[in-house]
């Protein structure tokens, strides 16, 4: 008894799951993540709205034909070993009816968005989102192929999948099971898996950045972003192009490759995250506003059809925000919380 009293005196209070260390006060970690999960859900709802506009709203079956074209385009872009599978998927879509497939895909995006925003059946939605994102990455994007003309981004769906892994790791605090104790900060296997998958995604992108196709054609990634944009976005991207030309396209391209390589190394090692995560967030926003033109141009036939509503890299920025939440919140344990150790 005396020893127990001494322990409580030294620590201030007994350790309670879900409390801030040394304070004894509840630390509602879930409250810090809920706005980000809702933001991810809003992106899915916007995606559903764009897909509805592109696939279901046009009269005379034009929307269904547009969706079927997306599947067919993936077949043409795929490598030879993947083409038979995508051709079979496209044939199935044609046989079932593109309109019905479009209706199902819009419904899935809508349900995923609502679940994320309101926290209803969150675990089920996360697993469904992981499977659906993997399917779309294969069927709609052909694993990001073709990697030509300096393209290095494998598409938005791997980032969607990784974001769902992070949300799934947070479900004990966002949607706890009945009778379960308050959850501590995310330090489990799923959180670590999300960080490693995100690091591998950046490593893949960084490796392609070092190829001559990107280094020698960096400006070719910026110029198309101006097409179809409002005048102010086109002017903004034009200024960025002038700055890149003044500095030197090769120097800028090498700097980008170095940044992405460092980002991948930090995420995979779980080190230097206090510095790399804010840098990655700002870098993602910079790419989104320049090479991706704020995700536009926005039209019924454009944004949202392949699942990239608001642009690919915006999802990267959301993932960086997930990883940044534990940083600086728990002195002495932020490295474990952020790295999943």
Order of alpha helices (4+ residues) and beta strands (2+ residues): alpha-alpha-alpha-alpha-alpha-alpha-alpha-alpha-alpha-alpha-alpha-alpha-alpha-alpha-alpha
